[in-house]
Amino acid sequence: MTHPQAMPREQTVRYLRERAFEADEDLAPAEREALTERIRTLLRERNAVLVAHYYTAPDIQILADATGGHISDSLDMARFGAEHPAETLVVAGVRFMGETAKILTPEKRVIMPELEATCSLDVGCPPEEFAAFCDQHPEHTVVVYANTSAAVKARADWVVTSSIAVDVVRHLHGLGKKILWAPDRHLGDYIRRQTGADMLLWEGACIVHEEFKARELQQLRAQYPQAKVLVHPESPAAVIAQADRVGSTTQLLKAVVEMSAPVFIVATDNGIFHKMREAAPEKTLLEAPTAGKSATCQSCAHCPWMAMNGLRNLAGALERVDNEIFVDPAIAAQARISLGRMLEFGRQRRTPIHGAGDA
Ligand code: SF4
């Protein structure tokens, strides 16, 4: 069988997508309860804290909340982990999130329930090909999204999240810089339209957000005229064009609370519904359509790799203290510089930085 690294990008994503599994699909209630108790004990015994992404299963989010952990987007997860006194960070999410935590907190042990949990944006931007692309355009400032490997972050001048990407690119555009952007083409196109910057785009996409459908969204809006539409900017332009609010996961979560509408149509991973329901239980939430009548969808508004995080493999990783994330120290040091530029920019502008992958 061909190794995934040797496959063309689209094929690699398909291959990995097919290997993804729904972690706790067959868990009986008694087993669920026993695992939850076991994880609580192990977190204490291992001096560990659980940080989970908004797109993980409700069981994991509830456990993170109940044990003094944190649920957020990738950068905020890493920041929480860095400030928390625990020696071990258990990162429930996808691989680049564990790497970001390790880059920002190299002295801590970072473990993950499932090391195979990846991201189509990360997989679709292999470091060597990306470095060659950058080398071909030396006059461009390289800005990458947080949903990338440590090596891609290390090659970039800036790492940004979806909440600050427009501001950073606008700032660089104001300085007369041309931008090389990677990996999400929809987010890149959105930033270009917002800023008017001269941008070269890498052709990556998130398999979840790319599947939201504009025509079907129009039909759903006609059915619910009182609904407001919330869209993550990794979605196609025709979907973004229908949004009442475009934003990162944290910004969309805030919008559900702040906006007075009784109904929301949400174009991002449906894992966020857990926190949205908690924050605004009186609101009705509808998934934005991912496929037309009789069509099929690949992700159906839920990331197959986020779904690989479950109670069973979380307990296993804590029990064995394995599935550890390592980042080459030289790469981590370089990636810290490009991440640090964003953090400093946010500090100076007092911009809250949220929202990778929703990230
Ligand atoms: S939902 Fe997030 S983690 Fe999953 S493929 Fe999309 S960007 Fe990557």
Residues whose N, C-alpha, C, O or C-beta is under 5 A from the ligand:
A	BS01	SF4	V94 T118 C119 S120 L121 N147 C206 I207 V208 D269 C303 G357 D358 A359
